[in-house]
Amino acid sequence: MSRDAGMSNRVSLLAAADYTPALIEERLVALLAPLGGMAAFVRPGQRVLIKPNMLSGQAPEKAVTTHPQLVRGVIRLAQQAGGIVSVGDSPGVGSPLQVARRCGILAVVEETGAHFAPFSESVRVRPGEGIFQELEIARDIIEAEVVINLPKLKTHQMMGLTCAVKNLFGAVVGMRKPRLHLQAGTDKGFFALMLLELAEHIAPALSIVDAITAMEGNGPGSGDPVHIGALLAGANPLAVDTVATALVGLRPESVWTQKTAFASGRKYSSLNEIEMVGADLADLRPRRFRPAKSTDVNFGLPPFLKEPLRQSLTALPRPVMKACERCGLCVKHCPPQAMTIADADLVIDYRRCIGCFCCQELCPRGALVTRQGLLLRLSRFLRGD
């Protein structure tokens, strides 16, 4: 990867009012200038893979996916630096081509003459000395000489926040994602560690965060758009996420990738390790940002008590039948196969549910909400959340 190791702790922040194409290009140039510009990351002739968030085929104003005008601006800069650019992701629902078309990203790929990466084939990789000895990643990612990570800043019901680290989970193709959820089970720390190791293996040269319009509340697929008017960029995805967490005022311990990174002693999991340049963080922080509902509480209970009290200690998905269209997407993609449609009702077997919230993430109608257990609600009340 093409990066300046001396800048790996530097995160650039800048205000950006909207997605007007000319403004986006001007803001991107200014955003990347303290990092050495796009030329610091892309050399002439290199194969560049831009990896946006293409969770599902939603309109850009829904804030579910990276905005197409930001994708367009990054393509332009990478091409001007001499890169041979492809754009791709593995969505949660639908084929990559369908989702790219519906969210507007395919149009800018075609307009700019970039290539579309289908993420149709996986390659087995060995991340190294971590917990996960083998992962399967899209060949398009593996064969790229430069990966530019382009996440949308959104709340995430399972992880607390999805940004630069979590966005790279899209490198895992199709139904391999539910398998990893199933492998992690109810252990969010284990899943967060997998995300961190995956991000470290992919090692994107650059991460640029779309926080102009972010998502709050019931993210990452059914939350509410919220205007923040900011762009963030850095060479290290964890450093970028540390700043993004502070930007929206979330406690680091409420974001599982941040919590796990800090507990495992990873660099750049604390703000005091990071050099922030550009706009002042306080000037960009939104007046309000509604987090995802807490999904668990840790009382340090012994294992023999955790399972009997699980539904009181955690949050689990609950169907809203008035909104449900019985499309079956949640049933098909549920990692532990805990969901069925019976007698026109969506039924969840909570003995099997692992609380991954894949169903909520992928529901096109927002028909799954978060049901917090009694002890979890009580703990939040006592903390003043």
N, C-alpha and C positions, 0 to 999 in steps of 0.2 A: 504494500500500500504506500501511496505517496503522502507522507505527512512529516511535519516538523515535530520531532519528539519533544522539543523544548516548549512547544505550545499546547501540549496535551492537557494542561491544567487551565487553559484560557477559554473562557466562554464569552462570546460577544452577544450583547443585547441591544435591540434597537426598536423604536416605535415604528409602527406601520399602520396607517389609519384604515386602509381597505385593500381590496384585491385588484384595483385598477392596474392593468398590465404595465404601463409606463412607470407607475409608482413602485410596483413590485420589483422591477428590474433595478431601479435606482436604489431602493432600500437594500436589495441583496448585495449590490456592489459595496455599499457602505458597511453592511453587516460583516462581510467577509474581509474587508480591508485590514482590520487589526489582526487577522489570522494569516495574512499574506496574500489574500485574494484567491480566486478559484485556481489560479496558476500554481499555487502552493500545493494543491491537491491533485490536479489533473495535468498531465503532460501530453504533448501532441502524439496522436496515434494510439493512446491507451483506450482499452475497452472499459467504459464507464457504465455501471448499473445504478440507476436511480430507483430507490425502493420507497415509494410513498405508502400511506395507509389506504388500502382499498378494502375495508372490511366488508362492505356490501354496496349494492348499486343504488345509493341514495343521492339525491340532488345535493350540490355543493353547500347550499344554505342550511342543510340539516347538520352540518359540522361532524358528520360521521367519518368522512374521508378527508385526506389532504386536498386542499383546494387546487383545482386544475391550473389556475393562474400562477400559483407558486411553483407547481411542477414545471410549467412552461418557462418561467424565469430561470429556474435552475438548469433546465435543459439548455437554454440559450447560453448561459455562462459557461457550462461545461463544453459546449460546442465551440465557443469562442476561444477556449483554452486548448482546442485541438482534440478533444475527446470524441470517441465514437460511442454515441449514447444509446442505451436501451433503458426502458422503464418497465418495471414489473412488480408483481406481488401475488401472494396466494390468498384470495379472499376467504372469509368464513362461509359465505353463502354465494352460490353461483359460480360460473366459470370466470377466469380472469378477464377474458375478452368482454363478456357481457357486463361485468361490473365496471370495467374501465370505460366502456361506452356510456353506461348510465350515469356515472358520476362525473363525466366530462373529461376524464384524463386521456382517453383514447383520441379525442379530437385534437388535443394539444400535441400529443405524440405524432400524429399524422401531419399536423400543420408545420411542425418544426423539422420534419424529416428524420426524427429519431426512430428507433426500432422498438417494437413491443415484445417484451420477454414473457412467454406464456407460463413459465414456472410449471411445466408439465412433467419434468423428469427430476428424480431425486438422486443424490449421491450420498453414500455413507461416509461420514467423516469421524475422526477420533479427536475430540477437543483437546486432549492432553492429560494433565494430571488431576483433573477435577473429578467430581462425583459421577458425571455422565461419561461413560467410556465410549459411547457411540451415538451419533445423531444423524438424521437424514435431512439434507439441505438441498434446495433447488440447485440444479446444475448451473442455471443462469447466474446465481450468486457466486458459486465456486469458480466459474470461468472468467468472471469480471476481474480486471486488474485494479479497479477502483470502485468501491461501493459508497454511494452517497445516500445516507439514511434520511428520509423526509417524513417524520411522524407528524400526526395531529395531536395537540395537547388535549387530553380527555380524561375524565374520571373513569375508573375501572372498578366494577363491582367486586371483583375477586382480589386484584392487586392494589387497589386504591387509586392508582394513576397509571395511564399508559402514555409513554412518551418515547424517548430514543431507545431505551433498552427493550421495552416490551414490543415496540414496532418491529423489531428484528425477528420476532416469533413468526412473522409472515414468510420468513425464509423456509419454514417447514411446510411442505406441500400437502394440501388437501386433508384427507382423513387421518394423516399421521398426527395432526394436532390433538384430536380427541384421545389418541393413544397415550400421548404424553400427559394429558390431564388425568387420565385414568391411572397412569403410573404414579403420579404425585398423590392421587387420592385427595384426602381432606387436608393434607399438609401443605399449606400455602408457602411456608418457608422453603420447602423442598422444590416447589414449582418456581419460586423466585430465584433460587440458586441455579436451576436449569436455564432460566432466562439470562442470568448474568453470564454463565459459562458460554451460552450460545452467542451472546453479544461479543464476548471476548474472543471467541473463535472467528467470527465473521470480521471483527475489527474494522468497521467502516472507517474510511478516511475522514469522513465529515458527516456530521448530523446537523440538519437545519430544521428547527421546530416551527410548525405552523400554529402560532398562538394569536393570530389576528382575530379569528373567531374560534374559540375553544368550545369544549363541552363540559357542562357541570351536571351534578345530580346523577341520574340513572344511566351513566355511561357504561360501556363505550358505544352502544348502539341505539339507546333509547333515551338519552339524556337531553338536556336543553342547551341550545347554542347560547354562548355568552361572549360578548365582545371584550377582548383584552387589548387588542391593538399592538401586539408585540411579535417580534421574531427573535429566536435564539439560535446560536450556532457554536459548534465546538468540535474538536477532533475526537474527544473521548465521550462516548454516549452516557456513561455514568455521571461524569462531571456536568453534562448538559442537563440530565435529569435532576441532579442535586439543586441546580439553579432554578429549574422549572418548578420543582416542589416548593421552593421558597417564594417564587413569583406568585403562585396562587394561594400562598398562606397555609399549605397543608403541613401538619406535623410529620417529620421524617418517619416516625414510628408507625404512621398510618399508611405508609406506602411500602409494600412488602419488599420490593426490589431494593429500596433505600435501606430499610431495616436490616435486610439480610446482608447487603453489601457492607454496612457499618459493623455488624456482628462478626463478619468474616475478615475484617481488617483490610478491605479493598480501598485503594487510593481513590480520592475524589468523592467519597461518600459524605464528606462534611464541607460546608461552605468555606471554612477557614483554610482549606487546601486549594481553593480555586481563585484564580485571578479573573475578576469580571471587568470587562471593558465595554465602552459604549455608553448606553443610557444607564441611569441610576435605577437599580432594582425597585426602590421605593416609588419612583415616579411611574413605573409600569404596572405596579401591583393593582389588581382590580379592587373596587370598594367591597365587593362581595364575590365569593366563589363557593358554591354549594357542593360539598364533597359527596362522594358516594356513601350510602349508608354503611355503617360498620357491619362487618360480617362475622366477627368473632370477638370473644373476650378471653383473656388468659388469666385464670385464677391460680395457676400452678397446681391444678388438681391432679391427683394420681390417675394413671391410665384407667383403672377399673371404674372410676366415676365419670370419666369424660364421655364415654359412649352413652350411658343412660341419660346424661344431662345434655347431650349434644344439641338437641333442638332448642333448649333454653339458652345455651351458651353461644349459639351461632345464628346467622341469618341464612335463610334458604329461599329459593324462588317460589312465588305463589302465582298461579294463573288468574287473570282477570277475564272471565268467560265472555263478558260483553264485548271486549275488544278482540278476542281470539277468533281467527278465521279457520281454525282447524287445518292449517296448511300442512302440518306434519314436519316442518323443518326442525323444530326443537326435538321431536321424537327421533328423527333420523340422526341428528348430530349429538345427542346426549351420550357422553363417554361411558357412564356406567349402565346405560339403557334403563334408566329409572322412570321414563316417561311413556305413556300410552294414551291413545285416544279411544275412549270407551263410552258408548251410548251418547255420542256427540259432546262428551266432556273431556277435557285434558286432565289426566290423572298423573300425579307424581308420587312415586314410592319413596318416601323420605328415609326409609331404612337403607336404600341404595344410593340416594343422592349424595354427591360428594361436595356440593356447594361451589362448583366451578363457575356457575352462572353462564356457561356457554349458551344455554337456552335463551336467557335474557339478552345476551350479546347479539344473537342472530335473529331474534324475532322481528319481523318487518313491521309489526303493528304495535310494538311496545306493550304486548299483552301479558308480560311477566313482570311482577314487581317483587321487591325484597321484603320478606317477612322476617322481622327480627324476633328472636326468642325473648322470653320474659327477663331472664337474668342479663342478657345483653342490653335490653332497653333500660333496665335498672342501672347497670354500670355506666351507661352513657348519661343518664340523668344525674348520677352522683358526680361525674366528671364535669358536668355543666355543658356537654356537647349539644 
